[in-house]
Amino acid sequence: MALTRETLEIYENGKLLIKYNPAEDTVDEYFYDVHLKMKPADHEHHRNRHNVEIVQEDGFRFRLTVKPEVGSLGIELEDVFGIKNPEGLMGQFLNEGSYTIDNEGVISTKSGEIESEARAWHEGDKCFQIEERSVETFLGQPISNYYVENLFAEMFYKGAALLEDTVEK
């Protein structure tokens, strides 16, 4: 599955099965053992994100949201039943104690600490961003471990923004 602000694409074995428009299409479909629901943003009812809900037959349940204006992606895990020792870019943070934030704003991970000065609030995305020098500490391994070198790497055309690129100095 690939989600951008313009499309939701479902793939099987690397081949596009179906393409939806998150701004216009409402979806309530089953794909094998996965139930997929999608609703467009509805500004009249204060829902400013396209909403994609994914429920697997085994109980794993999560939601992806995307802001139509900027394309920022939100991920909500609603139920992780059946998932043991998750890993990967997002999965590693599902493990209990993967990171903590103390009262002074220091982030502690298994691989070190990130001082509160190394992060900044990003008002547009309503989240904290850490400086580039702290990313590998947060992830616990080199960024290069997450590089994708296959057909699907070309689908994600919008890269991550570094704190240094978004905050005025």
Secondary structure, 3 states (H helix, E strand, C coil): CEECCCCEEEEECCEEEEEECCCCCCEEEEECCEEEEEECCEHHHCECCEEEEEEECCCCEEEEEECCCCCCEEEEEEECCCCCCCCHHHHHHHCCCCEEECCCCCEEECCEEECHHHEEEECCCCEEEECHHHHHHHHCCCHHHHCCCCHHHHHCCCCCCCHHHHCCC
